[in-house]
Amino acid sequence: MRQGVPADEHSPPPSSGAAHDGPPSTPVSGVPRNADARPRWSDAAGPALADTLLGAVRATAAYGGVLYLRSADRRSLVMSTVVGVPPALLNAFRLVPVAAPIPAAEAFRTGRTIVLTDADDTMRRYPRLAVGLPYAYASATVPVGVGDEVFGVLSVLWPVTASGPPASARRQLRTAAHKLATTLAPHGDDVYAEGHPTVVPMPAPAGSGQRLGLFEWDLATNRLTVDDELAAILDIEFDGRGSTLLDRIAPEDIALLRAAAYKAARTGGSFTRQIHILDRRGGHRLLDLRGRATEGSSHLVIAVLDAGAAGAAVAAVERLRDGVFALDPEGRVGYVNRSAELLLEADRDQLLGRHPWSVLTWLADPAYEDRYRAAMLTQQPTAFLACRPPDHWLAFSLYPDAHGLTGRIVPAISPGDDSRTLPEAPPPTRASVGAVYHLLQLASALTEAVSVREVSTCVIDQILPGFGGQEIALYLARSGRMHLIAQSGYPDGFLDRFEGTATRERLPGTEVFATGAPIFFESERELVAAYPGIVRDEMQAWAFLPLIASGHPVGSCILGFDRPRVFTVEDRAVLTALGGLIAQALERARLYDAEFALARGLQQALLPHRLPDIHGLSIAARYLPGTRGMDIGGDWYDAVATPAGVCLVIGDVEGHNVGAAAVMGQLRSAARAFVIGGSPPEEVVARTNHLLVDLDAGLLASCCLLQLDPASGRMRAVRAGHLPPLLRHAGGQTEILDLPGGPLLGIDRAVRYPVSDAHLPTGATLALYTDGLVERPGKAVSEGIDRLRSALAHATAPSLEALADLLLGQARHAAHRTDDVALLLTRRG
C-alpha cells in the first residue's frame, strides 16, 4: 500500500480577504448583505487574490506584499490580502481613504505605478506614510483595473539595496495586476472588501528537518504496508516483506521493538520507542516511533517521525552559552534555549506563545517592540541594548526573514565596569517628551523640504524656538573649505571672516567636522579656555554640531545662546540626533538641487524650441513643471510639418525624474523621425511602442497623435492610453472626441493601435493635453476633463496664445501640483 499524497503547500486559503465580519453593510448596488455572508463574487474569483499576491511577491523577489480592494462605497481602500508581513504592523493603513496622499491611494486614483526606493524617498514624497511606517524598505504599487474600472491596488516590499528594486518588477507587477483585474472584471460592482484581511502564508523554507511516515504491521502474518513518505525516509523500494523493513533497523533495537509491539497488541494500548536506522552509507539515524493497536487485535498502526536534523539543531542551540530565541511573524515567542532563560530570568513556559515585552516588564518600553517592527518591515538585522534590573545589561541582535525572526542575547558591560572582556554598553538616556517632540517636529518638517534653501529655512524655524537659541549658522564643506549656506541672529558681517575657512583650521566649527564629535560650551569662559583669541559676539553658550550623513561629514551647525546654559545628557543626545537629521536632509537637498538643474536643462533642451508655421493653422503650446518633487516629468508635445499638413503629438512618460525626461526625449525624437519618414499615424505609434519596449526602461507612456490636413480639416488619429482630445467649434460648443485607442506604450510589442478619422471644421479649436491639467486629488479624471471642456467652451480669449494661458491659469496657481502639464492647441482658419 502506497498512500498519503501530500497537499500542495502553496495552495491559497479558500477565502479572499473580502469576507464580512462587521455590521451589515449596503454595497453600491443598494442591496443589503448579511455581515456573515461572503460576497458572491468571492466564491469564483476570491482565490485568485491570494494566488496573484503570492505569485507577485515570489516573481519579483520581494519579501512581502499587500492587496487592497475598494470599499463598498468606493471612498476607501481596504486591506484584503497580505503575504509575508504581519498585518498587525500595518494597522495604521488597513483602511486608506482614496484621497489620502499615500502610494496605494495615488495609484488607485491615477492608474500609475508608484515605486519608492528607500526611506528618504518615502519621506520626501509621502511623509504621512513615513510617519506611520518609519522604516527603511522599498516598494512598488500598481493599480488593479481594466479600462475605467479600478478594483484596488497591489503592492510589494523589498529590503533597501544600493541598486533599488529589481528592474523587471514594474512590468511583472503590472502583468499580475492585469490578470487579476481580468478575473475580477465579470463581477463588476460586486467586487469590494471589508473586514479582516486574509493572511497568506509564505511557502515553508526547505529543509525543515522533520518528516513523518506511517506503516501498518499485522503481527499474526508479519505483513507490513508502508506509505510513500516512510519509504522515502528509509530510502527503500518496499516489496511488502517485513524483512525488508526490519533489515534497516539496528539489530539491537529489533527485539525491543517487537516486545513493545506485542505488548500493545495484547493490551490494546500504545507504545513509544526510539530506534536506529542504518542508511545506505553505513551511518545511523535515530527515529521516533508511536504505535497503537486495538485491544485484542494483532494489527498496529505506527507513525515514524524523522526528527534527527531538527533534534540535532535544537540540541546544538541548547548547548550554546549565548541566548537564542525565535519569534513568529507576529512577534510571539516560539522557542528559547536554556541560556536565554537564564539571561532573561524567565522560564520558557512563561514566554512561549507570548510577546516578550508583554512578559518581561523591563522590555515593555515601546522602543524595544519597535526594533522588532523595524526588523520585520525592513528585513534587515538590527540590534539594541536593554537593562535587566537591577543593572544587568544585555545586547540583543535580531535576524529576520518572512517567516519570523531569530534573536541572539549576550551580556554587555555596564557603565563603570573596568573589565574589557565584553564591549562596553553605556545605558541609553531616555529623552523627555519635550525633547522628542522637537526631534519629531523637525523630522516631520524636513520631509516637506526638498531644496537646500528650503531645508535651511526649516532648520532655522524649528531649532531656534525649540531650544531657546538666539543664533544659528549652517556650513557645508566643499573642496576642503567651509561655506555658509544659512544663518539667523548673527550681527551683520560677523560671519564674513569665517567664509571659506579651511577644514583643517583649528576652530570649533571645523574641528567637529574633522572629528565627527559635537562640542558644547556652557559658558564663555569654557570657550575662551579651549580657543584663546577666538572672535566672539555677545553669546554666552554654544553647541557645535557635526553634520554627518551616511557616515561621512558634510558640514557643521553652530547654535548660540545669549546666557550660560547647562547641556544635559538629554540635550546633547537630542542635539546630536538633530545634527544627523539636518545632515541627511541637506545631502538629499544638495542632490536634489543638482539633479533639478540638470533635469530642467534636459527638459528644456528636449521640448520643441519653436512650432512650425502652417498656412491655415494656428498652433500654441505650453509646458508647466510640477510644483512639488523634482519639478520634472515626462510630458511632451510636438508639431511636425509634413507634405500632407501637420502631425500633432502629445504624450506622457510615467515618473518625475531625469530618467522619465530622458525616455521622453527618446520617444519624441523617434516619433518625429517616423513622421518625417512618411509613416502613417498608426505605424508611427506602433514603431514608437516597439522602441519603448526595446529600451526596457521600466517605464510606460501614453500618446495621442493626429495627422491634420489644414485645407480639408481631415484628421487621422491614433490614441495609446492617452486622454481624449477636446474639440471646440466656432460657436463655442465643445465636445470630447471619443476616439478608439489602444493600451499604453511599453506593455506589449505586438499591440496594434487602431486609427480613426475625424474632422476639424473651420474656426474650430483642437486641444491636446496631459493628465496634470485635469487631475485633482480625490476627484475622478472624468470630472477634470469635463471641467476643462467647460472652460474651453466658455473661453473668450482673443488669440490662441491667450487661450493657452487662460486654460493653464488654474493649474499654474496650484500650490501643490505634483504632476507636470503639457497643452497643445490648434485652430483652423
PyMOL commands that set and color helices and strands:
alter all, ss='L'
color gray80, all
select helices_A, chain A and resi 40-59+87-93+103-110+119-125+127-132+169-190+228-234+242-246+251-267+308-319+338-344+348-351+356-359+361-363+366-378+433-446+452-467+494-498+508-515+524-530+569-606+658-676+681-695+771-773+781-794+800-812
alter helices_A, ss='H'
color red, helices_A
select strands_A, chain A and resi 64-70+76-83+95-97+114-116+137-146+149-159+198-200+211-218+223-226+270-278+284-293+299-306+323-327+333-336+382-388+392-401+404-412+471-478+481-488+501-502+519-521+541-549+552-561+617-624+634-642+645-653+701-708+714-720+726-728+734-736+755-759+765-769+821-828
alter strands_A, ss='S'
color yellow, strands_A
deselect
rebuild
show_as cartoon
